[in-house]
Amino acid sequence: MNSWVLLGVGFLAQGLFSARFLIQLVKSEKAGKVLSPVIFWQLSLVASFLLLVYGTFRQDLVIVGGQLVGYFIYIRNLKIQNAWQIFPKWIRWSFMLLPFLFLGYLVLHAHYDFRSLVHNPEISGMLLTWGTLGQVIFTTRFVVQWLDAERSKESQFPLSFWYISLVGAVLIASYAILRKDSVLFIGQAFGILVYVRNLMIHYGAANEEKLSFLDRIKSMRMALLLVFVSMVLFFNLGAWSVTESSEARYAQISKEMVQTGDWLHPQLMGIYHYHKPPVTYWLTALSYKVLGISPFSARFLLQISVLLQIWLVYKLALLFFKRSNPAFLSAMLYASFPALIIGSRALTTDTFLALFVLAALYFWFDFLEKRKGYLLILCYVFLGIGFLTKGPVVLIVPLLIWIYQGLVMKQKMGSMKLHLAGIALMLGIGLSWFFFLHMEDDRFLNYFLFKHTIDRFATDTFHRGQPFWFYGVVLLGTAFPWILILLRKIPLKRADFNTQSALLVMWVLLPLLFFSLSQSKLVLYILPVYSGLAIGAIYYWEKLTDPQQKTWERWQLGFHVLLLIVLVSLHLIDPKISLNFKFYFIWFITVSLLAAMQKVDIRRVDRTVISAFIFTMGLTGMSTYFMSQNPGLTNDTHRVTEWIIQNEPATKEVIIYNKRLPSVLFNSNLKVISVYDGDESLNRETQFQQNENWKSGLINLQSDSTWIVEKAPDNSLWISKERKELPDLKSLGSWEELQRVDGWRIVRFHKGS
């Protein structure tokens, strides 16, 4: 059998094993008691059979032997439930006989080295014993279930089944941590949640009311959501290094902040870098201080920021809905937007800015509800922190909402004195750093106000120009079909403009129009609109009829299926893309859970949002393996520096031709000299430098064309883009190519005789 087909069979089996417990848990939640549904045993049998096929073609006697016990227990449970007889006789006989044929083939013909099980040089004897113990305990749970079923003549899960499952899963999960096997861990972590919840259902009082799945876990659902999202966000987070150009820039500036001890003057490769205010650098440097300097540390507080945003969306939605179920759906939908996850994958200012905007809006709407002055002050405090994160852009979404509330909805906005006090506090916080630098150099205010605020909006100074409709396409791709559900309700009648529902539409529409007019556009600039989109979409989603919801659910499912097909076909689309089996494992688990959701009997209003959440969480897990396996495509240079350190250990200095690569500095202790030859990223702003030391690290080849042959060290190591031609030395020197790594050339410069 083709190796990829065989791998697919194995992954499909694992996906069905995950799907069976999802269905079992949801059905149990709905019934208010632990159930043993027929579909659980049907999926178990099919998955076990697939693993038998997988193990046979892999000639793995351990897999086949390990599955046989559970396999026949699944059949016995189907017999007890009178569900075995519904299969045609030939299928029943096939299910009964084929496992013995597989086992016989392996015993008589396969060559299996049992010694390798207990003499694996990669696993210590203690660790192997620990993992084996967990697996043995895990396997006995179905033996215990079978004995109970035979005694009671009823297919059910005894209490001991869940305790044994929990102990086995904890042992295997700890084994996975010690083995650094993230896929094994995430699979067991999902199981632990299922086993614990079944125990809670067993000990909980039976609820005879006909409640929805989400209503049954009302007291713990936000905690469960945040725990699960945090597991996904931190999963494999340090598997790839910082990527060029934005993330590497922010990560390196924070690293230099820690190294120099200067927290007021951000520096990039020894040159002052005042493009953004310092909060992002401060937070990242603080993470470095606590966790050490690493890609994981650089992204750590981003994940915390995302979790806080999800919680704030829940709290905001509670203010709008006055009911916890739609508020929870809003939080789950917000967590389902890929734009939010994109913001957590690479260090930039936008995710932190979105948090501070969201916090300010929460305290604003809470102020309107309770009319407590301290809430308005807290709103301005977070606007001040946001100003210190990315400048005046923090005010765009709140101001547009306030203008709409005041001028259109005629809402009372609170005491003018209180607002003035809040504004003064906001400016005191937000302008503190700017004032300090302006006192040092009075050119700074003009530099930041015009070049990095007005010019960024009105011109394409930073080469980020996109067409007017750019953000419309972004929202359609990252929030389909929810953006359409919301925008269908754009108010048209005069009376409609005064409602809270219209405000939710304007929360998205007005900033979208504003950012679309800007000449500088990046995907994450509009991150603050997604919170309003999540709340507004759920507001209108609940009001749709069941046939309307069914139509939108099908559109979403079709969109997900299309994207999943594209993901699994990436290698065919571009042969340069490398995807390992862990990527495909998570893909199969995601597909299986989405398929299982279509068979789960819960309200469509809940199921559609949960499906969107499952899809995005699966996408997040897959993205970590895509990033780690394809450094050349993601602009990750860590393998370049690794090659230099391993193969040229005496090297202390590298010269980078016509590129600014702060990731090389971040990934190593090498001294870096950048050679400018026309690339705009190296056109540094040096007007604030207090001396000319920076010139030793940045060479302008266009004004000093002979620098290479006259001043560059002989036998120096250079890094250049693979497709970029190095300068012609005209017999005054030569280039010796040493290696090509992930789209970069490592070359040695030799001076001519």
C-alpha positions, 0 to 999 in steps of 0.5 A: 500500500502507498505510504501516504495512503497508509498514513491516511488510514492511520490518521483516519482511525485516530480521528474516529477515536477522537470523534467518538468521545466528542459525540459521547460527551455531547449526548451525555451533556444533553441527557444529563447523565453518562450515556453509551450511545450506539454510534460510540461503539460503531465508530470504535469498531471502524477505527479499530479495524482501520488500525488493524489494516494500518498495523498489518501493512506496517508489519507492526505486531504490537499495533495489531495485537493491542487492538484485538482486545478492544476490537472484540469488546466493541463488537460485544457492546454492539451485540448487547445493544442489539446493533450488531445484527443491523450489519449484513451477515457478510460484513459481520463475518468479515469483521470477525475473521479478518483480524485473525487473518491479519494476526496470522499473517504477521505471526507467520510472515512478518519480521518484527524486532521485539528487542527494539521495543525495550532497547530503544537508544532514544528512550530511557528504560525508566521512561519506557516503563512509565509510558508502557504502564500508562498504555497498559492501564489505558487498555484495561479500561475496556476490559473493565467495561466489558466485564461490567456489561456482561454482569449487568447485561447492559452496555454502559460505562462503569464509574471505574472506566473513567477513573482508569481512563484518567489515570492512563491518560495522565501517565501517557500525557506526562510521558509525552511531555518528557518525550517532547511529543506534542501530538501525543500530548494534545491527543491525551489532553483532549481525552483528560477533559472528556474523562473529567467531564464524564465524572462530573456528569456522573456525580452531578444531580440529574437535570431533567430540563431540556437544556442545550449542550452549552446551557448544561456546562454553563458554570464552567464553559468560559473556563473550559474555553479559555483552558482549551484555547490556551492549550492550542495557543501554547502548543508547539509555540517555540517550534520555529524561530522569529520570522522576518521582517516585523517579528524579528525586528520587534524581538531583536529590539526587545533583546537589545533593550534587555542587553543594554538596559536602556528601556527608553531608547529602542534600538535595532542593530545598534541604531535608534528605532523610534517607529513605534512607542515602547509598550510592545518592547517593554512587555517582550523584554519583561517576558525575556527577563522572566523566561529567557530570550527565545522565540517562545518568550517573544510570543508568550505575552501575545497568547495571554493577550489573546486569552484576555481578549476572548474573556473581554468579548464575553464580558462585553457581550454580557452587557449587550445581551444580558444573557450568558449563552449568546455572550459565550457564543460571541467569545467562542466566535471571536476565538474562531476568527483566523485573524486573531490567531494570525496576530498571536503567531508573530510578535507585532504591536497589533494584538496588544493594541487590540487588547487595550482597545477592547479593555477601553471599550469594555469599561466604556460600555460598563460606564454607560450601564452603571454610570460609575465614574471610575469605569470611565477613568479606567477606559481612558487609562487603557486608551493611554496605554494603547497610545503608548503601544501604537500612537493615536491609532488607538483612538480610531475605533472608540472615537467612531463609536462615541461619535455615532452614540452621541450624534446619531443615538443621542446617548448621554455620554457622561459628565464633561468634567469626568471626561476632561479628567480622563483625557488628561490622564490618558494624555499623561500616560500616552504622551509620557514617552514622547515628551521625554524624547522631545525634551532630549531632541525637539525634532522627535515630535515632528518626526513621529507626528508627521512621518509615522502618523500622518504620512502612514495614513495619507501616503504609501511611504512604507510601501504597504499600499493596497486597493480600497477593497482590500479589507473587505476581502480580508474580512470575507476570508477571515470571518466567512460567513459571519461578516455577511450575516452582520452586514445584511443588517446595515440600517436603512430606515431612520428609526433603525439607526438608534438601536444597539443592534445598529451600533454593533454594525457600525462598530464594524462598518465605520472603522472598516471605511476609515481603514480602507481610506488609508494608504497603508494597509496590513491585515492586522490593522483592523483587528479591533473590529473583530470583537464588534463583529463577533458580538453583532454576528451572534446578535443577528444569528440568534434571530434567524429562523432555523432554515436560514441558519441551516443555509448559513451553516452549509455555506460555512461547512462548504468553506471549511471543506474547501480550505481543508482540501487546499491544506491537505493539497499544499504539497501538490500545489507547491512541491517546495512545501514540506509537511510532516505526519503531525500536520496531517494527524491534526488535519485528520483529527480536525476533519473527524471532529467537524464530521462528528459535529454534524451527527451531534444532536445539539442546537444548530445555533450552538453547533455552527459556532462550535464547528467554526471554533474546532476548525480554527483551533485545528488550523492553529495546530497545523500552522505550527508544523507548517511554520517549523517545517518551511523556514524558507517560505516563512522567512525564518533564518535560524537554519542559516545561523545554525549552519554557520555555528556548526560548520564555521565555529571560528566565525565571530562576524557575518556580513549581510548583503543588501538585507536587514536581518535582525533574526540573525542577531536574535538567533546568535551572538554573531556580530552583524555588518549590513551592506546597503546596496539599494534595499529600502529596508536598510535605509535607516533613520540615523538623525537621532544617533549621538555618535557615528559608531553605527557606521561600522555596522551599516555600510552604504555601498552606493556611496562607498563602492570600493568598500568590499575590495578595500575594507571588507575583511579577507575570508569574511563570511557573507549572507545574501539572498539566493537569487540576488547577484553579489557585486562584480569584484572585477578580479580584485576579489572573488566569492566562494559559495559554501552553502545554500540554506532556505533561500539564502547563500552563505559565501566567503569573500577572498581578496584578490592578489 
